């Protein structure tokens, strides 16, 4: 008899985490071996590989748990992957604020992803347990998504608040910090004393940002599914490709001018879907189609809107 844990056979959980650790190990080893910044071409290749691996795992979920869970995985993955693009724009602002060297950015991103995996996994499992025990929490999560959507529409990124907030002021007062960077090290020993580098401060802000984004995005995946395995794995698959996606999109920030607007509408739709689910449940395929349509339209309009400007800059 196969042992089942949180909606999936034990061997699937084990195989999934082994695959995650292997993928992270290969990514970390290859980036360290390259010794240089990831090129746009290499970033595109790795991004495509991550997406194909995630879709392949989606096919496995479809086969093991059925079409409904397969659609839920795909929808959750799409939402979280789209939100990851918004995370990337914040990361660019943080790295620019701290003037993090390009080669040091990759290490911060890898450890940031590891931290995000731990935080997201814990919050998803706790969130589902909370919803199963107290059903009214769903309405609170739906309201939180609506608030998040409104904030995305009417407020700029909060990266400046993080880089100038009380957390970093406290760190600078309490921790011994060097003025300069030392390769990719988070701490160094100077004059017999261990000191943190500015890279450690950037790492603290990145992890804090991950936590804030997790609080906003976890309700989104819970609006799609309350199956622990589907919610967890779709979220993790979206995060795993974040490093290569960063190097692919970092130089294209100005092209996605309406992305946050599209994400705001997606979160508003998901929040409303969560609130009215008991009265008016929407088919899974319809929800997925609406999300794809919103993102496709906003990204398409963004690219068309910025194309003339890019062409003019190229002529200059």
MARSE-631913 format. One record per residue: x, y, z of N, C-alpha, C, CB in turn. Coordinates in steps of 0.2 Angstrom, whole numbers, plus 5000, padded with zeros to 4 digits. Glycine has a CB too. Layout:
<atoms>
XYZXYZXYZXYZ
...
</atoms>
This chain:
<atoms>
500449945000500050005000500450065000499550005006
500350114995500750174995500550225000500750204988
501050255004500950305009500750365005501450305014
500250405007500050465005500150525010499350465002
500450575008500550635013500350695009501350635015
499850735012499650795010499450795003500250845011
499150745001498850744994499250704989498650804992
499850674990500250644985500650594988500750704982
500750534984501150484987501850504990501350434981
502150474994502750494998503350494993502850445003
503350444988503850444983503850504979503850384979
503250534978503250594973503550654977502550614971
503350664984503650714988504450704988503350714995
504650644989505450634990505750654983505550564992
505450624977505750644971505750714969505350604966
505250754971505150824970505750864973504450844972
505850844980506350884983507050864981506250874991
507150804979507850784977507950824970507850704975
507450824966507550864960507650934961506850854956
507350964966507451034968508151044970506951054974
508351004975509051014978509651004972509150964983
509450954968509950944962509951004958509750874958
509351024956509351084952509751144955508651104950
509551164961509951214964510651204965509651224971
510851144966511551124966511951144960511751054968
511651114954511851124947511951204946511451084942
511351234947511351304946511951344950510651334948
512051334956512551364960513251344958512451344968
513351284956513951264954514151294947514051184954
513651294943513851314936513951394936513251304931
513551424940513651504941514351514944513151534945
514551474949515251484952515751474947515251454958
515651424943516151394938516251444933516051324936
515751474930515751524925516251584927515051554923
516151614933516551664935516451734931517251644934
515851734928515651794925514951804925515951804918
514651864923513951874923513651834918513851954922
513051814920512651774915512451814909512051744919
512551794903512351834897511651824896512751814891
511351874892510651874890510451804887510451934885
510851784882510751724879510751664883511251714873
511251664888511251604893510651604897511851604897
510451674899509851674904509251654900509851754906
509151674894508551654890508551574890508551684883
509151544888509151464888508951434894509851444886
509251464900509051434906508351444908509551464912
508051504907507351514908506951474904507251594906
507051454898506651414894506751344897506951404887
507351324899507351254902506951254909508151244904
506951304913506651304919505851294918506751364923
505651334913504951334911504751264909504751384906
505151234904505051164902505051114907505551144896
505451114912505451074917504851074922506151084922
504651134923504051154927503451124923503951224928
503351134917502851104913502851034912502851134905
503451004912503550934913503250904919504250904912
503450934925503150914931502350924931503450954937
502150974928501450984928501050924924501251054924
501450904919501150844916501150784921501550824909
501650774925501650724930501050734935502350724934
500950794937500350804942499750794938500350884944
499650804932499050794928498950714928499150824921
499450684927499450604927499250574933500050574923
499550594939499550564945498850584949500150584949
498750654948498150674952497550694948498350734956
497650694941497050704937497050774934496450694941
496550784929496550854925496450914929496050844920
495950904934495750964938496350994942495250944943
496750944945497350964949497950994944497650914953
497950964938498450984933498251054931498350934927
497651074930497451144928497551184934496751144926
497451164940497651204946498351224947497351174953
498751174945499451184946499751234940499851114944
499451224934499651274929499451344931499351244922
498851354933498551414935498951444941497851414937
499151404946499551434951500251454949499551384957
500551404945501151424942501251484938501451364938
500751494934500651554930500651624934500051554925
500251614939500151674944500751694947499551664949
501051644950501651654954502251674950501851584958
502351644944502851664939502751734937502851614933
502151754936502051824934502251874940501351834932
502051854946502251894952502951894953501851864958
503351844951504051844951504351894947504351774949
504051914941504351964937504252034940503851964930
503752044944503752104948504252104954503052114951
504352044957504952044962505552064959504951964964
505752044952506352054949506452134948506352024942
505952164947506052244946506252274953505352274944
505952244958506152264965506852254966505652244970
507052194964507752164965508252214962507852094963
508052234956508552284952508652344955508152294945
508052374958508152434962508552424968507452454964
508452364972508852354978509652354976508652294981
509752314971510452304969510752374967510552254963
510352414963510652474961510752524967510152514956
510352524972510352564978511052544982509752554983
511152474983511752454986512352454982511652384989
512252464975512852464970513152394971513352514972
512752344970513052274971513352254964512552224973
514052234964514352214958513952154955515052194959
513952154948513552104944513752034946513652114937
514352014948514551954949514351934956515351944949
514251984961514051964967513251954968514252024972
512951984963512151984963511951904962511852024957
512351864958512051794957512051754964512551764953
512551774969512551734975511951754979513251744979
511851824979511251844983510651814981511251924983
510551814974509951784971509851704973509951794963
510451674973510351594974510151594982511051564973
510451624986510251614993509551644995510851654998
509451704991508751724991508251674989508751794987
508351644984507951584982507851534987508151564975
508351514990508351464995507951485001509051444997
508051545003507651575008506851575006507851645010
506751595000506051604998505751534998506051634991
506151484996505851414996505651395003506351364993
506051405008505851385015505251425017506451405019
505251495016504651535018504051515015504851615017
504051515008503451495004503151425006503551494997
503551375007503351315009503051315016503951265009
503351345020503051345027502351385027503551385032
502351445024501751485024501151455020501851555021
501351415015500751385011500451325015501051355004
500951285018500651235022500251255028501251185025
500551315032500151335037499451375035500551395041
499551405029498951435027498351395025499151475020
498551335022498051285020497751255027498351225016
498151245031497951215038497451265041498551195042
497651325041497151375044496551385040497551445043
496551375034495851385030495451325031496051385022
495751265032495351205033495051205040495851145032
495351235045495051245051494551305052495651255056
494751355049494351415049494151445042494651475053
493551425040493351435033493351515031492751405031
493151555036493051625035493751655033492751655041
494251625035494951655033495051665026495551605035
494651625022494651635014494451705012494151585011
493951725016493651795014494151845016493051805018
494551835022495051885024495651885018495351865031
495851825016496351815011496151855004496551745009
495451845003495151874997495251954997494451854996
495051975003495152055005495852075004494852065011
496252035007497052055007497252054999497451995010
497052014995497152014988496952074985496951954984
496352094986496052164984496452224986495252164986
496652224992497052274995497752274991497152265002
498052214990498652214987498552244980498952144987
498052224976497952244969497852324969497252214967
497452354974497452424974498052454975496952444980
498452424980499152454981499652454975499452414987
499552394971499952394965499752444960499952324962
499052454960498852504955499052574956498052504954
499052594963499052664965499752684968498552684969
500152634970500752644974501352614970500752624981
501952654970502552634967502852574972503052684966
503352544969503752494973503952524979504352464968
504052484984504252504991504952484992503852464996
505352474987506052464988506452514992506452454981
506252574990506552634994506452635001506352704991
505752615003505652605010506052555013504852595011
506152505010506552445013507252465014506552385009
507552505009508252525009508452575014508552535002
507852615016507952675020507552665027507852735017
507352605028506852595034507252575040506452535032
506852565045507152545052507552485052506552545057
507352435048507752375048508552385047507452325043
508652425041509352435039509652485044509352455032
509352535046509652575051509852535058509152635053
509452495060509552445065510152405064508952405068
510252375058510752335056511452375056510652305049
511352435053511952475053512252495060511852535049
511752505065511952525072512252465075511352555075
511952405074512152345078512752305075511552295079
512752295069513252255065513852295063512852215060
514452265064515052295061515052285053515652265064
515052335049514952335042515552365039514252355040
515852335034516352365030516052415025516752315026
516552465023516252515018516352485011516752575018
516752435010516852405003516652335002517652405001
516552314996516352244994516952204994515952234988
516952134996517452094996517252034992517752075003
517352034985517051984980516351964982517551924981
516251904983515551884984515451864992515351824980
515851884996515851865003515351915007516551875006
514951875011514451915016514851935022513951865018
515351915024515751935030516451915028515551895036
516951965031517651955031517951965038517952005025
518551945038518951955044519452015043519351895047
519452065046519852125046520152145052519452185043
520852145053521152165059520952115065521052235061
520852055063520652005069519952015071521052015074
519552045067518852055069518352035063518652135071
517851995064517351975059516952035058516951915061
516852055051516352105049515952085043516752175048
515352115043514852105038515052155032514152105040
514952125026515052175020514352205018515352135014
514352255014513752285011513252235007513852345006
513652175005513252125002512752085007513752074999
512952085013512552055018511952095019512952045025
512052165019511452215020510952205014511652285020
511252195008510852185002510452115003511252184995
510752065005510452005007509852005011510951955009
509952045017509452055022508852085018509652105028
508952135014508352175011508052125006508652235007
508452085002508152034998507651985001508652004994
507951965007507551915011506851945014507951885016
506952005016506352045019505852055013506552115022
506152075007505652075001505352015000506052104995
505651955000505351894999504851875003505951834999
504951895010504351885015503751925013504651905022
503851995011503352035010502952005004503552105008
503351984999502951964993502651894994503451954987
502851854999502551795000501851805004503051755005
501851855008501251875012500751895007501351925017
500951925001500451944996500251894991500752004992
500751844990500651804984500351734987501251784981
500451714993500251654995499451644995500451645003
499051704997498351694996498151684989498051764999
498551704984498351704977498351624975498851734973
498851584977498851514976498351484980499551484977
498151504986497651474990496951484987497651494997
496851534983496251554979496151504973496251624977
496651474971496651424965496551354968497251424961
496951334973496851264976497051264983497351224972
496751214987496951204994497251134994496351214998
497451104989497851044989498551064991497751004982
498751034996499451054999499951044993499551025005
499950984990500450964986500451014979500450894983
499951024977499851064971500051144972499151064968
499851164978499951234980500751244981499551254986
500951194984501751204986502151194980501851144991
502051144976502451124971502451184965502351054968
501851204964501751254959502151324961501051274957
502151334967502451394970503251384969502251414977
503451324971504151314971504451314964504351244975
504051284959504251284952504351354950503851244948
503951394952503951464949504551504952503251504951
504751484958505351524961505951494959505251514969
506051434957506651404955506951434949506551334953
506551464944506851494938506951574939506451484933
506951594946506951664947507651694945506751684954
508151664946508851684945508951704938509351644948
508851654934508951664926508451714924508851594923
507851714926507351764924507551834926506651744927
507951844932508151904933508651934928508551904940
509151894926509651914922509351924915510251864921
508851894913508451894907508151964907508051844905
507751984912507352044912507652104915506652024916
508152094919508452154922508552214917509152134925
508752204911508852254906508252274903509452234902
507752244904507052254900506552284905506852194897
506752314910506252344915505852394912506652374921
506152434908505752494905505252464899506152544901
505252404897504852374892504152354895505152324888
504152334901503552304904503152364908503652244909
502952414905502752474909502052464912502652534904
501652414909500952404911500952334915500452404906
501452304917501452234920501152234927502152204920
501352284931501052294937500252304937501352354941
500052344932499352354931498952284929499152404925
499352244925499052174923499052134930499452144918
499552134933499552094940499052114945500252094943
498952184945498452204949497752184948498452284949
497652174941496952154939496952074940496852164931
497452044939497451974941497351954948498151934939
497651994952497551984960496852004962498052024964
496552054958495952074960495452024958495752144956
495551994952495051944949495151884954495251924942
495751864956495851804960495551814967496551784961
495551874970495251894976494551894976495451964978
494251914971493451914970493251844969493251954964
493651804965493551734964493551694971494051694960
493951714976494051684982493451694986494651704986
493151764986492651784990491951754988492651864990
491851754981491251724979491251654977491051764973
491751614979491751544977491251504979492451514980
490951514986490451474988489751494985490351494996
489651554982489051574979489051564971488851644980
489651574968489751574961490451544959489651644958
490551474960491151444958491251454950491151374960
491851474949492051474942492451414939492551544940
492351394933492651334931493451344930492451314923
493851294932494551304932494851334925494851234933
494551304920494851324913494651394912494451284908
494051424914493851494913494351534917493151504915
494451514923494951554927495651564924494951524934
495851504922496551504918496551554912496751434917
495951544908495951584902495951664904495351564898
495551684909495551754911496151774913494951764916
496551734917497251764919497751764913497451714924
497751714909498151724903497951784899498051654899
497351794898497051854894497351914896496351854893
497251924903497451984906498251994905497251984914
498551944907499351954907499551964899499651894910
499251924895499451934888499252004885499051884884
498752034887498552094884499052154887497852114886
499152144894499552204897500252194894499552194904
500552134894501252124891501252154884501452054892
500752134880500752144873500752224872500152114869
500252254876500252334875500852364878499652354880
501152334883501852364885502352364880502052324891
502452304877502952294871502752344865502952224869
502152354863501952394858502052464860501252384856
501952484866501952554868502652574868501652564875
503152534870503852554871504252544865504152514877
503952504860504352494854504552554850503952454849
504152604849504352664845504952704849503852714845
504952704856505452734860506152694859505252734867
506052624859506652584858506952594851506552514859
506552604846506752614839507152684839506152604834
506852734842507152804842507852804845506652854845
507852764851508552764854509052724850508452724861
508852674846509252634842509552674837508952574840
509152724834509352764828509852824831508752804825
509752844837510252894840510852854841509952924847
</atoms>
